[in-house]
Amino acid sequence: MTPPLAQPAWRRIANPFAPIEVLRAEQIEAIHDASMRILENFGLEILNAEALDIFAAHGASVDRGSSRVRLDRALVAEHLATAPREFTLRARNPVHDLRIGANNVNFILTSGPPNCADLDRGRRPGNLADLTSFITLAQCLNIVHGQVGFPIAPIDVPVPTRHLDGHYLHATLSDKIWGPSCIGAERVIDGFEIGRLSRGLDEAAMRREPGLASVVNTNSPLRVDGPMLDGLMAMARFGQCVIVTPFTLAGAMSPITLAGALAQQNAEALGVIAFLQMVAPGAPCMYGGFTSNVDMKSGAPAFGTPEFARAALAGGQLARRYGLPYRSSNCCSANAVDAQAAYESQMAIWGSVMGHANYLLHSVGWLEGGLVASFEKAILDAEMLQDMAAMLAPLPGGEDPALLDWRRERRRREGEPAAERRANAVWKRLLAEFEPPPLEASRREAIEDYIARRKREGGVKAA
């Protein structure tokens, strides 16, 4: 009988090194001051009536005609002070609980691509079968600490109930951290219910011990979408983690200079985090940084660039200034699983890890600037992350090297398959050998009953 593929055991990772700081203290303060002036003088466009009411009730200047909210820096500081510096996200399997903040590093599956690809079937729109395979792969890979949203959009199932099918996969095929989409409150409510049922908790216990994380992106520049705010408010009131991430691309929706783009990122992130804390003081949250640049010849987003790496390092400095856990990404612009994909991802990983990111989203599988989730890229990303984990391991040793045996012990002979072909064989074998983590029958039945009822009700009404 062929033994299963060997890989190091799942473990928590901490960064023992001092963060790289690309900005001097006075430069950080200059960016802080600029971002506060943005919030005070220009403010945020808030496309949500309930959110406008909450801002007004907490002392912000609200112009309802333009939906513009201006925030005094003292008001921002007051509410940022209630955000936790460190917290734990609880998984269905307590072994897979994640510590967020301080020097903790967590690698999270890619999220959001509308397409997927592999060597056998090529590039194609996302579907439920491929979503099932990707969620399974994330459970198989020990270097992957969790998931958020969907790695592939399953467009072959109805939009109003699509999230229910995806969350069923999260809750039954994986016992790691996951999270719902924050587009509207209904998806969050369903995610919360399915999450607590999978853990066998009542509502109060799920609020006390959060296990879901979800990303809220601003519509840069300086706009926050209404459904996103509905989802944010639901997550905060449920006590679950919100990752506030402006989408600031220098030369497109933010200034061309790194300082200007960071000032805008900071203003948007802090304004929304302050609002989140108005809604639910003490709710867990993260400061998300995603500042990169665009190709000035084509206007296309560029990822894994020196500009992205520098912004990731600087974003970590800003997050630490406010005592907030930090999210960054492993991303690339490459259209194939090739050398470009590798060196762009390495640039992004190094910038994020040495910027002391606590939550590295899109860690495995991201391709084509986020348009594709690639099965082969997922394996090669996992190998790069295993190398990073080994580099971060404390010295002296005493543990086995944290390296994937399928890479380090491969045969060295003429005709050895190229990296992409080898990765193709690895992900197929992982899926073939997969056994779902145990789930009590009563919990599975409760989840299935809930989903059946929600589907009878029609799912998301506004879809």
C-alpha positions as CSV (number, residue, x, y, z in Angstrom):
1,M,0.0,0.0,0.0
2,T,1.4,3.4,-0.9
3,P,1.9,5.6,2.2
4,P,0.1,9.0,2.2
5,L,2.0,12.0,1.1
6,A,4.2,13.2,4.0
7,Q,4.1,16.8,5.2
8,P,4.9,18.5,8.5
9,A,2.1,18.6,11.1
10,W,-0.2,21.6,11.4
11,R,1.3,24.1,13.8
12,R,1.0,27.6,14.9
13,I,3.6,30.0,13.5
14,A,5.2,33.0,15.2
15,N,7.6,35.4,13.7
16,P,10.7,35.6,15.9
17,F,12.3,38.5,13.9
18,A,12.0,42.2,14.3
19,P,9.8,43.7,11.6
20,I,11.4,45.5,8.7
21,E,10.5,49.2,8.9
22,V,10.7,51.1,5.6
23,L,9.4,54.3,7.1
24,R,11.0,56.5,9.8
25,A,9.0,57.4,12.8
26,E,8.4,60.9,11.6
27,Q,7.2,59.6,8.2
28,I,4.7,57.4,10.0
29,E,3.4,60.4,11.9
30,A,3.2,62.4,8.7
31,I,1.1,59.7,7.1
32,H,-1.0,59.5,10.2
33,D,-1.6,63.2,10.1
34,A,-2.4,63.2,6.4
35,S,-5.0,60.4,6.9
36,M,-6.6,62.3,9.8
37,R,-6.9,65.4,7.7
38,I,-8.5,63.3,5.0
39,L,-11.1,62.1,7.5
40,E,-11.6,65.5,9.0
41,N,-11.8,67.5,5.7
42,F,-13.0,65.1,3.1
43,G,-14.5,62.2,5.1
44,L,-16.0,59.0,3.8
45,E,-19.0,58.5,1.6
46,I,-21.2,56.1,3.5
47,L,-23.9,54.5,1.4
48,N,-26.1,53.1,4.2
49,A,-28.8,55.0,6.2
50,E,-28.4,53.0,9.4
51,A,-24.6,53.6,9.4
52,L,-25.2,57.3,8.9
53,D,-27.4,57.3,12.0
54,I,-24.8,55.5,14.0
55,F,-22.0,57.9,13.0
56,A,-24.2,60.9,13.9
57,A,-25.1,59.4,17.3
58,H,-21.4,59.1,18.1
59,G,-20.5,62.7,17.3
60,A,-19.4,62.5,13.6
61,S,-20.3,65.2,11.2
62,V,-22.9,63.7,8.8
63,D,-24.1,65.4,5.6
64,R,-27.1,63.3,4.6
65,G,-27.5,65.0,1.3
66,S,-24.1,63.7,0.1
67,S,-23.9,60.7,2.5
68,R,-20.5,62.3,3.5
69,V,-19.3,61.5,7.1
70,R,-16.4,63.5,8.5
71,L,-14.6,62.3,11.6
72,D,-12.5,64.3,14.1
73,R,-9.2,62.6,14.9
74,A,-10.0,62.5,18.6
75,L,-13.2,60.6,17.8
76,V,-11.3,58.1,15.7
77,A,-8.7,57.6,18.4
78,E,-11.5,57.1,21.0
79,H,-13.0,54.3,19.2
80,L,-9.8,52.7,17.9
81,A,-8.9,52.3,21.6
82,T,-11.6,49.7,22.1
83,A,-10.4,47.4,19.4
84,P,-8.6,44.3,20.8
85,R,-4.8,44.1,20.1
86,E,-4.9,40.3,20.1
87,F,-7.7,37.6,20.1
88,T,-8.4,34.0,19.2
89,L,-10.5,32.6,16.4
90,R,-12.0,29.3,17.5
91,A,-12.1,26.4,15.0
92,R,-14.4,23.4,15.0
93,N,-11.3,21.4,16.0
94,P,-9.7,23.3,18.9
95,V,-6.3,22.2,17.6
96,H,-6.8,24.5,14.7
97,D,-7.7,27.6,16.7
98,L,-5.8,30.7,15.5
99,R,-4.2,33.4,17.5
100,I,-4.5,36.8,15.8
101,G,-2.2,39.7,16.7
102,A,1.3,40.1,18.2
103,N,3.9,38.0,16.3
104,N,1.5,35.3,15.1
105,V,1.4,34.4,11.4
106,N,-1.5,32.6,9.8
107,F,-1.7,31.5,6.2
108,I,-5.2,31.6,4.6
109,L,-6.5,30.1,1.4
110,T,-7.2,32.4,-1.6
111,S,-10.6,33.9,-1.7
112,G,-12.8,35.4,-4.4
113,P,-11.6,34.3,-7.9
114,P,-14.5,33.8,-10.4
115,N,-12.4,31.2,-12.3
116,C,-10.3,28.1,-11.5
117,A,-7.6,26.3,-13.5
118,D,-5.6,23.1,-13.7
119,L,-3.4,21.4,-16.2
120,D,-6.0,18.8,-17.2
121,R,-9.1,21.0,-17.8
122,G,-7.6,24.4,-18.3
123,R,-9.1,27.7,-17.2
124,R,-12.9,27.6,-16.6
125,P,-15.6,29.4,-14.6
126,G,-15.9,28.3,-11.0
127,N,-18.4,25.6,-10.1
128,L,-19.5,23.7,-7.1
129,A,-17.4,20.6,-7.8
130,D,-14.2,22.7,-8.0
131,L,-15.2,24.6,-4.9
132,T,-15.5,21.3,-3.1
133,S,-12.1,20.3,-4.3
134,F,-10.4,23.5,-3.3
135,I,-12.0,23.5,0.2
136,T,-10.9,19.9,0.6
137,L,-7.4,20.8,-0.5
138,A,-7.2,23.6,2.1
139,Q,-8.1,21.0,4.8
140,C,-5.4,18.6,3.4
141,L,-2.6,21.1,3.4
142,N,-1.3,21.5,7.0
143,I,0.4,24.9,6.1
144,V,-3.1,26.3,5.4
145,H,-4.5,27.6,8.7
146,G,-8.0,28.6,7.5
147,Q,-10.3,30.0,4.8
148,V,-12.5,33.1,4.3
149,G,-15.2,33.4,1.8
150,F,-15.0,31.1,-1.2
151,P,-11.8,30.2,-3.1
152,I,-13.9,29.9,-6.3
153,A,-17.3,31.3,-7.1
154,P,-19.6,28.4,-7.8
155,I,-21.7,30.0,-10.6
156,D,-23.5,26.7,-11.4
157,V,-25.7,27.1,-8.3
158,P,-28.3,29.8,-7.7
159,V,-27.0,33.1,-6.4
160,P,-29.6,33.4,-3.5
161,T,-28.6,30.1,-2.0
162,R,-25.0,29.8,-3.3
163,H,-23.5,30.8,0.1
164,L,-25.5,28.0,1.8
165,D,-23.9,25.3,-0.4
166,G,-20.5,26.8,0.2
167,H,-20.9,27.0,4.0
168,Y,-22.1,23.4,4.1
169,L,-18.7,22.5,2.5
170,H,-16.8,24.7,5.0
171,A,-18.6,23.2,8.0
172,T,-18.4,19.5,6.9
173,L,-15.2,19.1,4.9
174,S,-13.0,21.3,7.1
175,D,-12.5,21.8,10.8
176,K,-10.4,24.9,10.3
177,I,-11.4,28.6,10.6
178,W,-13.6,30.0,7.8
179,G,-15.9,32.9,7.3
180,P,-18.9,34.2,5.3
181,S,-19.2,36.8,2.7
182,C,-19.9,40.3,4.1
183,I,-22.2,41.3,1.2
184,G,-25.4,42.0,3.2
185,A,-26.5,40.8,6.6
186,E,-28.3,37.7,5.5
187,R,-25.2,35.9,4.4
188,V,-23.6,36.8,7.7
189,I,-26.5,35.5,9.7
190,D,-26.5,32.2,7.8
191,G,-22.8,31.9,8.3
192,F,-23.1,32.6,12.0
193,E,-25.8,29.9,12.4
194,I,-24.0,27.3,10.4
195,G,-20.8,28.0,12.2
196,R,-22.3,27.7,15.6
197,L,-24.2,24.5,14.7
198,S,-21.0,22.9,13.4
199,R,-19.4,23.7,16.8
200,G,-22.4,22.7,18.9
201,L,-22.7,26.1,20.5
202,D,-25.6,28.3,21.4
203,E,-25.7,31.9,20.2
204,A,-24.2,33.4,23.4
205,A,-21.2,31.0,23.4
206,M,-20.6,31.7,19.7
207,R,-20.5,35.4,20.5
208,R,-18.1,34.9,23.4
209,E,-15.8,32.6,21.3
210,P,-15.7,34.0,17.7
211,G,-14.8,31.6,15.0
212,L,-15.7,33.5,11.8
213,A,-13.7,36.1,9.9
214,S,-14.9,38.2,6.9
215,V,-13.3,40.8,4.7
216,V,-14.9,44.2,4.2
217,N,-13.4,46.1,1.3
218,T,-13.9,49.9,0.9
219,N,-14.7,51.2,-2.6
220,S,-11.6,53.3,-2.9
221,P,-11.4,56.2,-3.0
222,L,-13.2,57.1,0.2
223,R,-16.5,55.2,-0.4
224,V,-18.1,52.4,1.6
225,D,-20.8,50.3,0.0
226,G,-24.2,49.8,1.6
227,P,-24.4,46.0,1.6
228,M,-20.8,45.8,2.9
229,L,-21.8,48.0,5.8
230,D,-24.8,45.8,6.5
231,G,-22.6,42.8,6.6
232,L,-20.0,44.6,8.8
233,M,-22.7,45.6,11.3
234,A,-24.0,42.0,11.5
235,M,-20.5,40.6,12.0
236,A,-19.7,43.1,14.7
237,R,-22.9,42.6,16.6
238,F,-22.4,38.8,16.5
239,G,-18.9,39.4,17.9
240,Q,-17.1,37.9,14.9
241,C,-14.0,39.2,13.2
242,V,-14.1,41.9,10.4
243,I,-11.0,42.4,8.3
244,V,-11.2,46.0,7.0
245,T,-9.3,46.3,3.8
246,P,-9.2,49.3,1.4
247,F,-8.5,48.5,-2.2
248,T,-5.9,51.2,-3.0
249,L,-4.0,50.8,-6.2
250,A,-1.5,53.7,-6.7
251,G,-2.1,55.4,-10.0
252,A,-5.7,54.3,-10.3
253,M,-8.0,54.7,-7.2
254,S,-5.3,56.3,-5.0
255,P,-2.4,58.7,-5.5
256,I,0.6,57.6,-7.5
257,T,3.1,58.0,-4.6
258,L,3.5,55.4,-1.9
259,A,3.0,58.0,0.8
260,G,-0.2,59.3,-0.7
261,A,-1.6,55.8,-1.3
262,L,-0.8,54.8,2.3
263,A,-2.4,57.9,3.7
264,Q,-5.6,57.0,1.8
265,Q,-5.4,53.4,2.9
266,N,-5.0,54.5,6.5
267,A,-7.9,56.9,6.4
268,E,-10.3,54.4,4.9
269,A,-9.2,51.6,7.2
270,L,-9.3,53.6,10.4
271,G,-12.5,55.3,9.6
272,V,-14.3,52.0,9.0
273,I,-12.7,50.3,12.0
274,A,-13.8,53.3,14.2
275,F,-17.3,52.8,12.9
276,L,-17.1,49.1,13.6
277,Q,-16.2,49.8,17.2
278,M,-19.1,52.3,17.5
279,V,-21.4,49.5,16.5
280,A,-19.9,46.9,18.9
281,P,-17.1,48.1,21.2
282,G,-14.4,45.5,21.6
283,A,-15.4,43.5,18.5
284,P,-12.4,41.7,17.0
285,C,-11.1,43.3,13.8
286,M,-8.0,43.6,11.6
287,Y,-6.3,46.4,9.8
288,G,-6.1,45.2,6.2
289,G,-3.4,46.5,3.8
290,F,-3.6,45.8,0.0
291,T,-1.9,48.8,-1.5
292,S,-0.1,48.1,-4.7
293,N,0.4,49.8,-8.1
294,V,-1.0,49.6,-11.6
295,D,0.8,49.1,-14.9
296,M,0.9,52.6,-16.2
297,K,0.9,51.3,-19.8
298,S,-2.2,49.2,-19.6
299,G,-3.9,50.3,-16.3
300,A,-4.0,46.7,-15.1
301,P,-3.4,46.0,-11.4
302,A,0.1,44.8,-10.6
303,F,0.8,42.5,-7.7
304,G,3.9,41.0,-6.2
305,T,5.9,44.1,-7.2
306,P,8.5,46.0,-5.2
307,E,5.8,48.6,-4.6
308,F,3.5,46.0,-3.1
309,A,6.2,44.7,-0.8
310,R,7.2,48.1,0.4
311,A,3.5,49.0,1.0
312,A,3.1,45.7,2.9
313,L,6.1,46.6,5.2
314,A,4.8,50.1,5.7
315,G,1.2,48.8,6.3
316,G,2.5,46.7,9.2
317,Q,4.2,49.8,10.7
318,L,0.8,51.7,10.6
319,A,-1.1,48.8,12.0
320,R,1.3,48.5,14.9
321,R,1.1,52.3,15.6
322,Y,-2.6,51.8,16.4
323,G,-2.2,48.4,18.1
324,L,-4.3,46.6,15.5
325,P,-3.7,43.1,14.1
326,Y,-2.6,43.2,10.5
327,R,-3.8,41.5,7.3
328,S,-1.8,41.3,4.1
329,S,-1.7,39.0,1.0
330,N,0.3,36.6,-1.2
331,C,-0.6,37.8,-4.7
332,C,0.8,37.9,-8.2
333,S,-0.1,39.2,-11.7
334,A,1.2,36.1,-13.5
335,N,-1.1,34.4,-15.9
336,A,0.5,31.0,-15.7
337,V,2.1,28.8,-13.0
338,D,5.6,29.8,-14.1
339,A,8.8,31.6,-12.8
340,Q,6.9,35.0,-12.8
341,A,4.2,33.6,-10.6
342,A,6.9,32.3,-8.2
343,Y,9.0,35.4,-7.9
344,E,6.0,37.7,-7.6
345,S,4.5,35.5,-4.9
346,Q,7.9,35.3,-3.1
347,M,8.1,39.1,-3.2
348,A,4.6,39.4,-1.7
349,I,5.2,36.7,1.0
350,W,8.5,38.3,2.1
351,G,7.0,41.8,2.3
352,S,4.0,40.6,4.2
353,V,5.8,38.3,6.7
354,M,8.6,40.7,7.4
355,G,5.9,43.4,7.8
356,H,4.6,41.2,10.6
357,A,1.3,40.4,9.0
358,N,-0.8,38.2,11.3
359,Y,-3.2,37.0,8.6
360,L,-1.9,36.3,5.1
361,L,-4.9,36.1,2.8
362,H,-4.6,34.5,-0.6
363,S,-1.7,32.5,0.7
364,V,-2.2,29.5,-1.7
365,G,-3.8,29.4,-5.1
366,W,-4.0,33.0,-6.3
367,L,-3.2,33.6,-10.0
368,E,-3.9,36.2,-12.7
369,G,-4.3,39.0,-10.3
370,G,-7.0,37.2,-8.4
371,L,-9.1,36.1,-11.5
372,V,-8.1,32.5,-11.1
373,A,-7.7,29.9,-8.3
374,S,-5.1,27.5,-9.6
375,F,-4.7,24.0,-8.2
376,E,-1.1,23.7,-9.2
377,K,-0.3,27.2,-7.9
378,A,-1.8,26.1,-4.6
379,I,0.7,23.3,-4.2
380,L,3.7,25.5,-5.2
381,D,2.5,28.2,-2.9
382,A,2.3,25.7,-0.1
383,E,5.9,24.7,-0.7
384,M,7.0,28.3,-0.5
385,L,5.1,28.8,2.7
386,Q,6.6,25.6,4.2
387,D,10.0,27.1,3.5
388,M,8.9,30.3,5.1
389,A,7.6,28.4,8.2
390,A,11.0,26.6,8.4
391,M,12.8,29.9,8.2
392,L,10.7,31.3,11.0
393,A,11.1,28.2,13.2
394,P,13.1,28.9,16.4
395,L,16.7,28.0,16.7
396,P,18.4,25.7,17.7
397,G,16.4,22.9,16.1
398,G,15.1,19.8,17.7
399,E,12.2,19.4,15.3
400,D,12.2,17.8,11.9
401,P,12.7,20.3,9.1
402,A,9.4,21.8,8.1
403,L,9.8,20.9,4.4
404,L,7.4,19.0,2.1
405,D,8.8,15.5,1.4
406,W,7.3,15.5,-2.1
407,R,9.6,18.4,-3.0
408,R,12.8,17.8,-1.1
409,E,13.0,14.0,-1.7
410,R,11.9,14.0,-5.3
411,R,14.0,11.8,-7.6
412,R,16.8,13.6,-9.4
413,R,17.0,11.9,-12.7
414,E,16.6,12.8,-16.3
415,G,13.0,13.2,-17.2
416,E,11.8,14.5,-13.8
417,P,8.5,16.4,-14.4
418,A,8.5,20.2,-14.3
419,A,7.2,21.9,-11.1
420,E,3.7,22.5,-12.5
421,R,3.3,18.9,-13.6
422,R,4.6,17.6,-10.3
423,A,2.2,19.9,-8.4
424,N,-0.6,18.5,-10.6
425,A,0.1,15.0,-9.3
426,V,0.3,16.2,-5.7
427,W,-3.1,17.9,-5.5
428,K,-4.8,15.0,-7.2
429,R,-3.2,12.5,-4.7
430,L,-4.1,14.7,-1.7
431,L,-7.8,14.8,-2.8
432,A,-7.8,11.0,-3.5
433,E,-6.5,10.3,0.0
434,F,-8.7,12.8,1.8
435,E,-10.9,11.7,4.7
436,P,-13.3,14.3,6.1
437,P,-12.7,15.3,9.7
438,P,-15.2,13.8,12.1
439,L,-18.4,15.7,12.7
440,E,-21.1,14.5,15.1
441,A,-24.2,13.2,13.3
442,S,-26.5,15.5,15.3
443,R,-24.5,18.6,14.3
444,R,-24.5,17.6,10.6
445,E,-28.3,17.0,10.8
446,A,-28.8,20.4,12.4
447,I,-26.8,22.1,9.7
448,E,-28.7,20.2,6.9
449,D,-32.1,21.1,8.5
450,Y,-31.1,24.8,8.7
451,I,-29.9,24.9,5.1
452,A,-33.0,23.1,3.8
453,R,-35.2,25.6,5.7
454,R,-33.3,28.6,4.3
455,K,-33.5,27.2,0.8
456,R,-37.3,26.8,1.1
457,E,-37.4,30.5,2.2
458,G,-35.5,31.5,-0.9
459,G,-32.1,32.3,0.6
460,V,-30.9,35.9,0.2
461,K,-33.9,38.1,-0.7
462,A,-31.9,40.9,-2.3
463,A,-29.7,38.7,-4.5
